[in-house]
């Protein structure tokens, strides 16, 4: 299969781009980080709630109370947390791509801390989205019109009478496990935001908003070779994917080793997850070079969406498999979870097919 290369925007600057563009981008992202942090503190949970969260036990009912408290929280706080993660990812990715132009010790110290913060803040939302995805899949597979996510919650949907006993118990088991995981993630996020480690990160970002530690050579260096290297890494990683197989629908490749006893993440998913991360780094590098006014590459946008669906389906399948390993569950429940796992692995395969179809298209940009 011919290798698809990425093309720079047709309106890219003709002359070299120096470290000034890099410094401006990092300052802008640091400023956005601090603005989101201030908004989150103004609309988020106070210290008393943090203390009470630490004292909660991990029973199902109390876990749901915390989950509902998060759901009833301020929309501004949720948006601020999302913006906080987005800025942290962009700063970390930019430090990685353009690290030869930045102070090495400072850059290597900042990147893991930003990755820790972004990952910690993302877990609660990830567990909630995973539960919603799996419950929706159970409904679809059972032909049921509705399955309330929480007992006693009025969703306006019909009762789950059309679900089989196995599917209903599978949904209840997933609800318990993922709600508990979400509660723990919520508590971990609250503790992280109040920790000295986070305050150190915030202080470093505050310094970055005013002074970017560039190397002496950054003033005259051209940013484009480093951005091109990020693009080449993405192209090479995509070339290593089994795109020929993924280009055939219903190839069942995603179900290989589906009954493996290994609880580690599915080995064949790792290269696809790596491509997703490299695609994100390529996007961030383009933002540094061309700013927010750069033409939007529709092909890369849709390819990234397919890789996001791939990650979500793979993680949902892993959650179904983990639930199926619960001791002493009924055979009907285990069967329903097995069907659910296979369904999500088929979704993985469908996402790979969609990525292959989008990647092979010619570049289409919107003005």
ChimeraX attribute file (.defattr): number of C-alpha atoms within 10 A of each C-alpha:
attribute: neighborCount
match mode: 1-to-1
recipient: residues
	/A:1	8
	/A:2	6
	/A:3	12
	/A:4	15
	/A:5	17
	/A:6	16
	/A:7	10
	/A:8	13
	/A:9	15
	/A:10	9
	/A:11	9
	/A:12	12
	/A:13	11
	/A:14	6
	/A:15	8
	/A:16	12
	/A:17	19
	/A:18	18
	/A:19	23
	/A:20	16
	/A:21	17
	/A:22	25
	/A:23	22
	/A:24	16
	/A:25	22
	/A:26	25
	/A:27	21
	/A:28	16
	/A:29	22
	/A:30	25
	/A:31	18
	/A:32	19
	/A:33	25
	/A:34	18
	/A:35	14
	/A:36	23
	/A:37	20
	/A:38	15
	/A:39	19
	/A:40	21
	/A:41	14
	/A:42	13
	/A:43	16
	/A:44	21
	/A:45	15
	/A:46	11
	/A:47	12
	/A:48	8
	/A:49	12
	/A:50	17
	/A:51	13
	/A:52	10
	/A:53	18
	/A:54	13
	/A:55	9
	/A:56	14
	/A:57	10
	/A:58	13
	/A:59	10
	/A:60	14
	/A:61	14
	/A:62	14
	/A:63	21
	/A:64	20
	/A:65	13
	/A:66	20
	/A:67	20
	/A:68	13
	/A:69	11
	/A:70	19
	/A:71	12
	/A:72	9
	/A:73	14
	/A:74	15
	/A:75	13
	/A:76	15
	/A:77	21
	/A:78	18
	/A:79	14
	/A:80	24
	/A:81	22
	/A:82	18
	/A:83	19
	/A:84	25
	/A:85	22
	/A:86	16
	/A:87	23
	/A:88	25
	/A:89	22
	/A:90	23
	/A:91	25
	/A:92	22
	/A:93	23
	/A:94	24
	/A:95	22
	/A:96	17
	/A:97	19
	/A:98	22
	/A:99	17
	/A:100	15
	/A:101	23
	/A:102	22
	/A:103	15
	/A:104	15
	/A:105	8
	/A:106	13
	/A:107	20
	/A:108	15
	/A:109	11
	/A:110	18
	/A:111	19
	/A:112	12
	/A:113	17
	/A:114	23
	/A:115	16
	/A:116	14
	/A:117	20
	/A:118	21
	/A:119	16
	/A:120	18
	/A:121	21
	/A:122	17
	/A:123	19
	/A:124	23
	/A:125	14
	/A:126	18
	/A:127	22
	/A:128	18
	/A:129	15
	/A:130	19
	/A:131	23
	/A:132	16
	/A:133	16
	/A:134	25
	/A:135	24
	/A:136	18
	/A:137	18
	/A:138	24
	/A:139	20
	/A:140	12
	/A:141	15
	/A:142	15
	/A:143	12
	/A:144	18
	/A:145	15
	/A:146	20
	/A:147	22
	/A:148	17
	/A:149	18
	/A:150	14
	/A:151	11
	/A:152	7
	/A:153	8
	/A:154	10
	/A:155	12
	/A:156	8
	/A:157	10
	/A:158	13
	/A:159	13
	/A:160	16
	/A:161	12
	/A:162	16
	/A:163	20
	/A:164	16
	/A:165	15
	/A:166	18
	/A:167	25
	/A:168	22
	/A:169	19
	/A:170	28
	/A:171	28
	/A:172	18
	/A:173	19
	/A:174	23
	/A:175	22
	/A:176	20
	/A:177	17
	/A:178	22
	/A:179	24
	/A:180	22
	/A:181	18
	/A:182	24
	/A:183	27
	/A:184	20
	/A:185	20
	/A:186	23
	/A:187	19
	/A:188	18
	/A:189	21
	/A:190	22
	/A:191	17
	/A:192	17
	/A:193	18
	/A:194	13
	/A:195	11
	/A:196	11
	/A:197	13
	/A:198	17
	/A:199	13
	/A:200	13
	/A:201	17
	/A:202	18
	/A:203	13
	/A:204	14
	/A:205	24
	/A:206	16
	/A:207	14
	/A:208	19
	/A:209	21
	/A:210	15
	/A:211	13
	/A:212	19
	/A:213	16
	/A:214	19
	/A:215	15
	/A:216	12
	/A:217	13
	/A:218	19
	/A:219	16
	/A:220	12
	/A:221	16
	/A:222	17
	/A:223	22
	/A:224	19
	/A:225	13
	/A:226	16
	/A:227	22
	/A:228	18
	/A:229	15
	/A:230	23
	/A:231	23
	/A:232	16
	/A:233	17
	/A:234	22
	/A:235	18
	/A:236	14
	/A:237	17
	/A:238	23
	/A:239	16
	/A:240	12
	/A:241	16
	/A:242	16
	/A:243	18
	/A:244	10
	/A:245	15
	/A:246	22
	/A:247	18
	/A:248	16
	/A:249	13
	/A:250	13
	/A:251	14
	/A:252	14
	/A:253	18
	/A:254	22
	/A:255	18
	/A:256	11
	/A:257	12
	/A:258	16
	/A:259	9
	/A:260	9
	/A:261	8
	/A:262	10
	/A:263	10
	/A:264	8
	/A:265	11
	/A:266	18
	/A:267	9
	/A:268	15
	/A:269	15
	/A:270	12
	/A:271	15
	/A:272	21
	/A:273	16
	/A:274	15
	/A:275	22
	/A:276	23
	/A:277	16
	/A:278	21
	/A:279	24
	/A:280	19
	/A:281	24
	/A:282	25
	/A:283	21
	/A:284	23
	/A:285	27
	/A:286	21
	/A:287	17
	/A:288	23
	/A:289	19
	/A:290	18
	/A:291	13
	/A:292	10
	/A:293	8
	/A:294	17
	/A:295	17
	/A:296	14
	/A:297	17
	/A:298	15
	/A:299	19
	/A:300	22
	/A:301	14
	/A:302	16
	/A:303	22
	/A:304	21
	/A:305	16
	/A:306	23
	/A:307	23
	/A:308	16
	/A:309	19
	/A:310	28
	/A:311	20
	/A:312	20
	/A:313	25
	/A:314	24
	/A:315	21
	/A:316	27
	/A:317	27
	/A:318	19
	/A:319	21
	/A:320	26
	/A:321	20
	/A:322	15
	/A:323	23
	/A:324	24
	/A:325	13
	/A:326	11
	/A:327	7
	/A:328	8
	/A:329	15
	/A:330	14
	/A:331	11
	/A:332	16
	/A:333	22
	/A:334	22
	/A:335	15
	/A:336	24
	/A:337	29
	/A:338	20
	/A:339	16
	/A:340	25
	/A:341	27
	/A:342	18
	/A:343	20
	/A:344	26
	/A:345	25
	/A:346	22
	/A:347	21
	/A:348	27
	/A:349	25
	/A:350	24
	/A:351	23
	/A:352	27
	/A:353	23
	/A:354	21
	/A:355	25
	/A:356	22
	/A:357	18
	/A:358	19
	/A:359	21
	/A:360	17
	/A:361	11
	/A:362	12
	/A:363	16
	/A:364	12
	/A:365	15
	/A:366	8
	/A:367	8
